[in-house]
Amino acid sequence: MIWRLAASAARLLPPEAAHIAAVRTLQANIGPRPDVPSLPVSLAGLDLANPLGVAAGFDKNAACYKGAMGLGFGHVEVGTITPLAQPGNPKPRVFRLPQDAAVINRYGFNSLGMEVAAANLARIRDYAGILGVNVGANKTSANPTEDYRVAVARLACFADYVTLNISSPNTPGLRDLQTSEHLASLLEAARTGMQEAGVARPIFLKIAPDLEQADLELIVDHCVSAGVDGIIATNTTISRPDSLRDRHAMQNGGLSGQPLFNMATDVLARIAQLGKGRIAIIGVGGVAHGWQAYAKILVGADLVQLYSGLALDGPLIASRILHELAALLQKDGVRTVAAVRGTIPDAKAAITHAFRCAQTD
Ligand SMILES: Cc1cc2nc3c(=O)[nH]c(=O)nc-3n(C[C@H](O)[C@H](O)[C@H](O)COP(=O)(O)O)c2cc1C
């Protein structure tokens, strides 16, 4: 009850102030400590207690991942961390769209830089979960590819996996790294960074939902041949669906939350089909209910992440979704996430099945 009230109170604050308050609260290790069902999953050599994690952007400077894991999430992806500190875009730069259960942000990689993140990561080691470190390029970098090498070299030793974020819409030119011309050298730079770090951690690539089929084919091909371990689909969208009603709908930036769910799940399904089991897949975009996590698993996700749901619903969301997910697995007569993963490759069919399953008693 108290955490529901706390979540309602946070909604009275401007969104960025609420975000900072949430990070500080979790940093102080204050928060609900719910029991969550055990739903173990494995991918890319990692063993996780459950498939649900916090997506990048919430714990940008690796300050509160231990507290966030305590909410029941099986993993937390910190970042995006850039090599050098940078302020990000002018405020206001994040907007709630309550009428659409959505968020628009144009933070622009506000980051305290990799040295502050490294100090935090070195200090907080007694956490229970899998830790992802998401890295990106500085806005004014003369050589963005080189930024990924530098950040991976500095931070990989603290991570269970590393994500290359090349899909934020808020850093000019960043998404060009998703093209054939740049992808090979980006992946090569990340490999070099990993060697310099002297560790071998899985590397994931995070992509945008606004890509054409030909781009997706190219990305999956490159990733498979370069030995990338996983693809995270998706980041926020620059599109604005006609369904949006909120007064903030036309703010510049990336849209996330409910209006992204179908689009991101469709991209995920197409990646799963192209990947043919050769690469791990992490589904993110519009997850706020167990059936939505379930739909992403049905099309082939190994893991599911969320951010907007946490921002809009509050800290009990992990426990609610995981209990709902466990109930859905039971209704479908299976005991493990692996037993259903990829069993309905078509996004529409998977969403329909998951939704109907959630409606039946
Ligand atoms: C306020 C905000 C900030 C974000 N910052 C980042 C970021 O720094 N790096 C990143 O890879 N994704 C970032 N994202 C994208 C999320 O990680 C996620 O991919 C996207 O929001 C879709 O998931 P959701 O609908 O559950 O929010 C951000 C999203 C939001 C809402």
The ligand as a Tripos MOL2 file, in Angstrom:
@<TRIPOS>MOLECULE
LIG
   31    33     1     0     0
SMALL
NO_CHARGES

@<TRIPOS>ATOM
      1 C1         13.4520    8.5540  -19.9360 C.3       1 LIG1
      2 C2         14.1040    7.4870  -20.7620 C.ar      1 LIG1
      3 C3         15.4930    7.4760  -20.8990 C.ar      1 LIG1
      4 C4         16.1160    6.4830  -21.6670 C.ar      1 LIG1
      5 N1         17.4800    6.4680  -21.7700 N.ar      1 LIG1
      6 C5         18.0840    5.4410  -22.4310 C.ar      1 LIG1
      7 C6         19.4960    5.3390  -22.4610 C.ar      1 LIG1
      8 O1         20.2250    6.1520  -21.8860 O.2       1 LIG1
      9 N2         20.0400    4.3060  -23.1570 N.ar      1 LIG1
     10 C7         19.2790    3.3540  -23.7870 C.ar      1 LIG1
     11 O2         19.8260    2.4220  -24.3790 O.2       1 LIG1
     12 N3         17.9290    3.4270  -23.7580 N.ar      1 LIG1
     13 C8         17.3240    4.4330  -23.0930 C.ar      1 LIG1
     14 N4         15.9600    4.4910  -23.0450 N.ar      1 LIG1
     15 C9         15.1620    3.4810  -23.7880 C.3       1 LIG1
     16 C10        14.7090    2.3330  -22.8930 C.3       1 LIG1
     17 O3         15.8110    1.6070  -22.4100 O.3       1 LIG1
     18 C11        13.7880    1.3890  -23.6790 C.3       1 LIG1
     19 O4         14.5210    0.8170  -24.7370 O.3       1 LIG1
     20 C12        12.5670    2.0970  -24.2500 C.3       1 LIG1
     21 O5         12.1030    3.0840  -23.3680 O.3       1 LIG1
     22 C13        11.4210    1.1270  -24.5360 C.3       1 LIG1
     23 O6         11.0190    0.4660  -23.3620 O.3       1 LIG1
     24 P1          9.7780    0.9280  -22.4590 P.3       1 LIG1
     25 O7          8.6080    1.0990  -23.3840 O.co2     1 LIG1
     26 O8          9.6000   -0.1660  -21.4560 O.co2     1 LIG1
     27 O9         10.1770    2.2060  -21.8180 O.co2     1 LIG1
     28 C14        15.3210    5.4810  -22.3020 C.ar      1 LIG1
     29 C15        13.9380    5.5100  -22.1510 C.ar      1 LIG1
     30 C16        13.3300    6.4820  -21.3890 C.ar      1 LIG1
     31 C17        11.8220    6.4610  -21.2360 C.3       1 LIG1
@<TRIPOS>BOND
     1     1     2 1
     2     2     3 ar
     3     2    30 ar
     4     3     4 ar
     5     4     5 ar
     6     4    28 ar
     7     5     6 ar
     8     6     7 ar
     9     6    13 1
    10     7     8 2
    11     7     9 ar
    12     9    10 ar
    13    10    11 2
    14    10    12 ar
    15    12    13 ar
    16    13    14 ar
    17    14    15 1
    18    14    28 ar
    19    15    16 1
    20    16    17 1
    21    16    18 1
    22    18    19 1
    23    18    20 1
    24    20    21 1
    25    20    22 1
    26    22    23 1
    27    23    24 1
    28    24    25 2
    29    24    26 1
    30    24    27 1
    31    28    29 ar
    32    29    30 ar
    33    30    31 1
@<TRIPOS>SUBSTRUCTURE
     1 LIG1         1 GROUP 0 **** ****
